[in-house]
Amino acid sequence: MKGCAEFVFESEHAPVIYQALLPELGDELHRSNVLLGLEDGSIRLEIRGEDTVSLRAALNTWIRLVKIAFEMVSL
C-alpha cells in the first residue's frame, strides 16, 4: 500500500526556511520520496512512501526538520 502526505507551511521566513531544508533533500530515504517547494510565502512539502512504515518514518524526519527550522528563525 502506498501513501502520500502533503503539507503547506506559511511563514514570512519561508525563503530562509526553504533554503535551510534544501540540503536535506540529498539524503537517501529508503522506500520514500520527498518533494519540497517554495510558493508565495509558503513551503510545500510532499512525502510519498511505498508503505505505511516508510511513510511514517519520512514524516517523522521531515516534520522534525521543519519544526527545528521554524524554531531557529524565531530566535
Backbone as CSV, one residue per row, in Angstrom:
resi,resn,N_x,N_y,N_z,CA_x,CA_y,CA_z,C_x,C_y,C_z
1,MET,0.836,-1.174,0.000,0.000,0.000,0.000,0.885,1.243,0.000
2,LYS,0.626,2.149,-0.914,1.374,3.395,-0.982,0.620,4.485,-0.245
3,GLY,1.378,5.453,0.277,0.756,6.556,0.988,1.405,7.869,0.611
4,CYS,0.658,8.949,0.820,1.156,10.273,0.482,0.623,11.270,1.502
5,ALA,1.461,12.226,1.868,1.040,13.309,2.755,1.571,14.613,2.185
6,GLU,0.752,15.639,2.229,1.157,16.946,1.710,0.876,18.002,2.763
7,PHE,1.860,18.877,2.979,1.740,19.937,3.969,2.096,21.262,3.327
8,VAL,1.467,22.333,3.793,1.829,23.684,3.390,2.083,24.464,4.682
9,PHE,3.300,24.992,4.796,3.700,25.766,5.968,3.859,27.219,5.547
10,GLU,3.096,28.123,6.168,3.163,29.542,5.837,4.038,30.259,6.852
11,SER,4.882,31.155,6.328,5.755,31.936,7.199,6.318,33.111,6.424
12,GLU,6.555,34.204,7.125,7.232,35.333,6.495,8.696,34.991,6.210
13,HIS,9.195,33.937,6.860,10.576,33.486,6.677,10.666,32.279,5.743
14,ALA,9.631,32.045,4.965,9.582,30.851,4.113,10.818,30.682,3.221
15,PRO,11.321,31.734,2.569,12.510,31.534,1.722,13.742,31.068,2.510
16,VAL,13.916,31.597,3.712,15.061,31.212,4.548,14.914,29.764,5.005
17,ILE,13.728,29.396,5.439,13.473,28.026,5.891,13.635,27.054,4.726
18,TYR,13.131,27.425,3.576,13.266,26.584,2.373,14.745,26.326,2.070
19,GLN,15.560,27.373,2.094,16.992,27.217,1.820,17.665,26.339,2.872
20,ALA,17.209,26.419,4.112,17.780,25.594,5.175,17.433,24.117,4.991
21,LEU,16.259,23.853,4.438,15.813,22.467,4.266,16.333,21.815,2.984
22,LEU,16.692,22.615,1.994,17.122,22.065,0.699,18.234,21.024,0.789
23,PRO,19.283,21.234,1.581,20.345,20.219,1.641,19.869,18.842,2.123
24,GLU,18.790,18.820,2.889,18.267,17.550,3.406,17.658,16.686,2.303
25,LEU,17.309,17.294,1.183,16.754,16.514,0.068,17.783,15.549,-0.510
26,GLY,19.060,15.841,-0.296,20.117,14.983,-0.816,20.272,13.681,-0.050
27,ASP,19.710,13.604,1.151,19.810,12.373,1.941,18.971,11.277,1.308
28,GLU,19.529,10.087,1.264,18.797,8.955,0.696,17.764,8.438,1.678
29,LEU,16.559,8.310,1.214,15.494,7.736,2.021,15.107,6.395,1.416
30,HIS,14.963,5.420,2.256,14.581,4.101,1.781,13.071,4.030,1.619
31,ARG,12.629,3.677,0.441,11.220,3.425,0.138,10.324,4.652,0.277
32,SER,10.916,5.868,0.228,10.079,7.067,0.264,10.692,8.157,-0.609
33,ASN,9.876,9.144,-0.941,10.286,10.232,-1.815,9.743,11.537,-1.239
34,VAL,10.568,12.586,-1.279,10.176,13.872,-0.712,10.317,14.956,-1.773
35,LEU,9.278,15.780,-1.901,9.309,16.945,-2.775,9.133,18.184,-1.911
36,LEU,9.949,19.189,-2.169,9.905,20.421,-1.396,9.793,21.586,-2.366
37,GLY,8.870,22.501,-2.100,8.687,23.637,-2.986,8.425,24.912,-2.215
38,LEU,8.744,26.030,-2.848,8.510,27.348,-2.271,7.483,28.056,-3.144
39,GLU,6.367,28.474,-2.538,5.263,29.077,-3.284,4.650,30.227,-2.505
40,ASP,4.800,31.438,-2.994,4.116,32.616,-2.438,4.169,32.703,-0.912
41,GLY,5.339,32.677,-0.335,5.467,32.815,1.113,5.108,31.580,1.900
42,SER,5.073,30.441,1.247,4.809,29.196,1.957,5.701,28.086,1.405
43,ILE,5.877,27.090,2.219,6.682,25.928,1.857,5.746,24.749,1.675
44,ARG,5.878,24.084,0.549,5.043,22.914,0.261,5.919,21.669,0.402
45,LEU,5.482,20.746,1.216,6.207,19.502,1.470,5.302,18.333,1.109
46,GLU,5.776,17.502,0.203,5.024,16.309,-0.188,5.895,15.086,0.073
47,ILE,5.351,14.149,0.800,6.075,12.930,1.162,5.275,11.736,0.675
48,ARG,5.949,10.868,-0.069,5.326,9.634,-0.568,6.108,8.446,-0.037
49,GLY,5.385,7.440,0.390,6.020,6.227,0.886,5.467,4.999,0.189
50,GLU,6.324,4.017,0.005,5.882,2.768,-0.626,4.976,1.958,0.287
51,ASP,5.080,2.206,1.583,4.238,1.522,2.561,4.070,2.439,3.767
52,THR,3.221,2.049,4.692,2.936,2.920,5.836,4.145,3.098,6.738
53,VAL,4.992,2.088,6.850,6.182,2.191,7.704,7.141,3.235,7.144
54,SER,7.419,3.185,5.837,8.339,4.155,5.243,7.739,5.559,5.252
55,LEU,6.441,5.666,5.045,5.784,6.962,5.099,5.880,7.556,6.501
56,ARG,5.617,6.764,7.507,5.699,7.244,8.894,7.110,7.694,9.235
57,ALA,8.112,6.936,8.835,9.499,7.291,9.132,9.876,8.611,8.455
58,ALA,9.509,8.768,7.193,9.820,10.000,6.477,9.064,11.181,7.078
59,LEU,7.807,10.970,7.465,7.025,12.040,8.101,7.680,12.490,9.401
60,ASN,8.082,11.551,10.225,8.738,11.895,11.491,9.991,12.722,11.248
61,THR,10.799,12.306,10.297,12.043,13.013,9.991,11.770,14.424,9.503
62,TRP,10.919,14.555,8.507,10.701,15.858,7.883,9.916,16.826,8.753
63,ILE,8.954,16.346,9.502,8.224,17.242,10.403,9.168,17.767,11.478
64,ARG,10.065,16.925,11.952,11.052,17.358,12.936,11.986,18.419,12.326
65,LEU,12.444,18.199,11.090,13.326,19.166,10.427,12.628,20.517,10.228
66,VAL,11.380,20.493,9.802,10.627,21.729,9.600,10.426,22.436,10.930
67,LYS,10.096,21.714,11.963,9.891,22.300,13.292,11.159,23.004,13.772
68,ILE,12.299,22.358,13.617,13.572,22.943,14.042,13.873,24.201,13.234
69,ALA,13.652,24.157,11.929,13.915,25.319,11.084,13.028,26.497,11.490
70,PHE,11.755,26.245,11.781,10.864,27.316,12.230,11.329,27.882,13.582
71,GLU,11.773,27.004,14.478,12.254,27.465,15.775,13.506,28.324,15.624
72,MET,14.386,27.970,14.719,15.636,28.712,14.556,15.408,30.124,13.999
73,VAL,14.473,30.286,13.088,14.234,31.630,12.555,13.490,32.525,13.540
74,SER,12.890,31.934,14.549,12.151,32.736,15.525,13.010,33.136,16.730
75,LEU,14.280,32.776,16.720,15.170,33.164,17.839,15.498,34.627,17.787
